[in-house]
């Protein structure tokens, strides 16, 4: 069973400047909750019991959000607005934090979670991608496949050709409906992407990924790329991909952020 998860949230959010100078993109509101709140809820629905959020020095607001505000609680009680207390309850899950001192890439951020994970399988959820699915949350689709095969799993999504240069794109061999075996992955291909299937921000890994990350040298953008470590991992063990079902939005893209807010509007209490 997958019980631990890492949420990397230390990036600069350069695609969303200038607002990300002061507001972490993970806290962009979707409806009346920030994006990262939905991601934490998704992890909880998949049975995750402990979360490590990787932050930078400028992301203290994330820790503040997942903490109690005693002053606000006292104010609401004093003003007899106790019904609002339910709106500020923090998720009932253990959340820890670690800092990524320098922006060295997604692979480096995940490697910071090695001691937290130990020798257990773990999930990775990128908080700038939210998935709304009424019946089966996005991460559950990965953990179910992991429980069946005990092999690492990547969440996949069919992406329009002109957007593939923003994602890791996979080559694969078909196994059965919605499930493939990954044969290679290319980070942000500018030309000739290997397919139209992109890795979105959901992963389940065996802890062997850490030894691959430790061997990985800086790649695209001078960063430690998770995709390079995955390619190394493929040499010694199987990695599967599952097509994620649900309404998925990349909030770092303005039009998708607006679409996420339009989608969630009817469900806001």
C-alpha positions in Angstrom: 0.0 0.0 0.0 1.2 3.5 -0.8 1.0 5.6 2.4 3.4 8.5 1.7 3.4 11.3 -0.8 5.7 14.1 -1.8 4.3 17.4 -3.2 7.1 19.5 -4.8 6.1 23.1 -4.4 9.4 25.0 -4.5 9.4 26.3 -8.1 9.5 30.0 -9.0 6.3 29.8 -11.1 7.8 31.8 -13.9 5.0 31.0 -16.3 2.6 32.9 -14.0 4.6 36.1 -13.4 4.1 38.7 -12.1 1.6 37.4 -9.5 3.9 34.6 -8.4 6.4 37.2 -7.1 4.2 37.3 -4.0 1.6 34.5 -4.3 2.7 30.9 -4.8 0.9 29.3 -7.8 0.0 26.4 -5.5 -2.2 28.9 -3.6 -4.1 30.1 -6.7 -7.7 29.9 -5.8 -10.0 27.5 -7.6 -13.4 28.3 -6.3 -12.9 29.1 -2.6 -9.9 26.8 -2.0 -6.3 27.0 -3.2 -5.1 24.4 -5.8 -2.9 22.6 -3.4 -5.9 21.9 -1.1 -7.5 19.8 -3.9 -4.3 17.9 -4.4 -4.0 17.1 -0.7 -7.6 15.9 -0.7 -6.8 13.7 -3.7 -3.9 12.2 -1.8 -6.1 11.5 1.2 -8.8 9.9 -0.9 -6.1 7.5 -2.3 -5.1 6.4 1.2 -2.1 8.6 1.7 -1.3 9.1 5.4 1.8 11.3 5.4 2.7 14.1 3.1 6.0 15.9 2.6 5.7 19.3 0.9 9.0 20.6 -0.6 9.0 24.4 -0.4 11.4 27.2 -1.0 12.2 30.1 1.3 9.5 32.2 -0.3 6.7 29.7 0.1 6.0 30.0 3.8 2.4 30.9 2.9 1.8 27.2 2.1 2.7 26.1 5.6 0.6 29.0 7.0 -2.4 27.8 5.0 -2.2 24.2 6.4 -2.0 25.5 10.0 -4.6 26.7 12.4 -5.4 30.4 12.7 -6.3 30.7 16.4 -6.9 34.4 16.0 -9.4 33.9 13.2 -11.1 31.0 15.1 -11.5 33.2 18.2 -12.9 36.0 16.1 -15.5 33.8 14.4 -16.6 32.4 17.8 -16.8 35.9 19.3 -18.9 37.1 16.4 -21.1 34.0 16.6 -20.1 32.9 13.1 -19.3 29.4 14.1 -20.7 27.9 10.9 -17.6 29.4 9.2 -15.3 27.3 11.3 -15.9 24.3 9.1 -14.5 26.3 6.1 -11.1 26.8 7.8 -10.6 23.3 9.1 -7.3 21.9 8.0 -7.0 18.5 6.4 -6.7 15.6 8.9 -3.4 14.3 7.6 0.2 14.6 8.8 2.0 17.2 6.7 5.8 17.8 7.0 7.9 20.4 5.1 11.4 20.6 3.8 13.2 23.4 1.9 14.8 23.1 -1.5 17.6 25.8 -1.1 18.1 26.2 -4.9 15.9 25.5 -7.8 17.7 22.5 -9.2 14.7 20.8 -10.8 11.9 18.3 -10.0 14.4 15.4 -9.6 16.3 17.3 -7.0 13.1 18.2 -5.1 12.0 14.6 -5.0 15.5 13.4 -3.8 15.1 15.7 -0.8 12.3 13.3 0.3 14.6 10.2 0.5 14.7 10.1 4.3 11.0 10.8 4.6 10.1 7.9 2.3 12.6 5.3 3.6 12.2 2.0 1.9 8.5 2.4 1.0 6.7 3.1 -2.3 5.5 6.7 -2.5 3.4 9.0 -4.6 4.4 12.3 -6.2 1.7 14.9 -6.9 2.5 18.2 -8.7 0.2 20.9 -7.2 -0.1 22.9 -10.4 -2.2 20.1 -12.0 -5.6 19.5 -10.5 -7.8 16.5 -11.4 -11.6 16.5 -10.7 -13.2 13.1 -11.0 -16.5 12.2 -9.2 -16.0 8.5 -9.0 -12.2 7.8 -8.8 -9.7 10.5 -7.8 -6.7 10.7 -10.1 -4.1 9.2 -7.8 -6.3 6.2 -6.9 -6.0 5.1 -10.5 -2.2 4.9 -10.1 -2.1 3.3 -6.6 -4.5 0.6 -7.7 -2.2 -0.4 -10.5 0.8 -0.3 -8.2 -0.9 -2.6 -5.7 -1.5 -5.1 -8.5 2.0 -5.1 -10.0 4.4 -3.5 -7.4 5.9 -1.5 -10.2 6.3 2.2 -10.6 3.4 4.0 -12.4 3.2 7.2 -14.3 0.0 9.1 -14.9 -0.6 9.8 -18.6 -2.8 12.2 -20.5 -3.3 12.8 -24.2 -2.0 16.3 -24.9 -2.4 18.5 -28.0 0.7 18.4 -30.2 1.5 22.1 -29.8 1.7 21.7 -26.0 3.9 18.6 -25.8 7.0 20.7 -25.5 5.9 21.6 -22.0 5.8 18.0 -20.7 7.7 14.7 -20.5 6.5 12.6 -23.4 6.6 8.8 -23.4 7.2 6.0 -25.8 5.3 2.9 -24.8 4.1 -0.6 -25.6 0.4 -1.3 -25.2 -0.7 -3.8 -22.7 -4.4 -3.4 -22.3 -7.0 -0.6 -22.2 -5.5 2.5 -20.6 -2.4 0.7 -19.3 1.0 0.7 -21.1 4.5 -0.3 -20.4 6.9 2.7 -20.6 9.9 2.1 -22.8 11.4 5.7 -22.7 10.5 9.2 -21.8 11.7 12.5 -23.4 11.7 15.8 -21.4 10.0 18.7 -23.2 10.7 17.6 -26.8 10.9 20.6 -29.1 10.8 18.4 -32.3 9.5 15.0 -33.1 7.8 14.0 -29.8 7.7 10.2 -29.4 3.9 10.2 -28.9 1.0 12.4 -27.9 1.0 10.9 -24.4 2.4 13.2 -21.8 3.3 12.5 -18.2 1.1 14.7 -16.0 1.8 15.5 -12.4 1.0 12.1 -10.8 3.5 9.3 -10.1 3.9 6.3 -7.9 7.5 5.1 -7.4 9.4 2.3 -5.8 12.2 3.8 -3.6 14.7 2.6 -6.1 14.1 5.8 -8.0 16.3 7.5 -5.4 19.4 5.7 -6.4 18.7 6.7 -10.0 18.2 10.3 -9.0 21.5 10.3 -7.1 23.3 9.2 -10.4 21.5 11.7 -12.5 23.5 14.7 -13.8 22.0 18.0 -14.7 20.0 17.8 -17.9 17.5 20.1 -19.7 17.8 23.6 -18.2 20.8 22.6 -16.1 18.4 20.9 -13.7 18.2 17.4 -12.2 15.4 16.0 -14.4 13.1 13.3 -13.1 12.7 12.0 -16.6 16.4 11.2 -16.8 16.1 9.2 -13.6 13.1 7.4 -15.0 14.9 6.4 -18.1 17.7 5.0 -15.9 15.1 3.1 -13.9 13.6 1.5 -17.0 16.9 -0.3 -17.6 16.4 -2.5 -14.6 12.7 -2.6 -13.8 9.3 -2.2 -15.4 7.5 1.1 -15.3 3.8 1.3 -16.3 1.7 4.2 -17.4 -2.0 4.6 -16.9 -4.3 7.1 -18.8 -5.9 9.3 -16.1 -9.6 9.6 -16.3 -11.1 12.8 -15.1 -11.2 16.6 -15.7 -7.6 17.7 -15.5 -6.4 21.3 -15.5 -2.9 22.7 -15.7 -3.3 25.9 -13.7 0.1 27.3 -14.9 -1.7 27.8 -18.2 -4.1 30.8 -17.8 -6.8 29.4 -20.0 -6.9 26.1 -18.1 -6.8 27.9 -14.7 -10.0 29.8 -15.8 -11.5 26.6 -17.0 -10.9 24.9 -13.7 -12.7 27.8 -11.9 -15.6 27.5 -14.3 -15.8 23.7 -13.8 -15.8 23.9 -10.0 -18.3 26.7 -9.7 -21.5 24.5 -9.5 -19.9 22.5 -6.6 -19.0 25.4 -4.3 -21.0 25.4 -1.1 
